[in-house]
């Protein structure tokens, strides 16, 4: 019975070594992919921060235009009506 346990232990040790070898082979490529993903994440976050800043400026411009639009239209209409009145005289 002791022989079977020892043989089983040797077999398990061999199988563990094979698994460790397989994982050791994968460790470096996985580390590289992980570093690349972290770099990509950082670049993406920087890009979105820039885009978000631009969108904030666009939103402010649209709000300003919305606020100024009645005055712009009124001034244009006054100018058109003045020109029309001048051409009628």
Buried (B, 14 or more C-beta within 10 A) or exposed (E): EEEEEEEEEEEEEEEEEEEEEEEEEEEEEEEEEEEEEEEEEEEEEEEEEEEEEEEEEEEEEEEEEEEEEEEEEEEEEEEEEEEEEEEEE
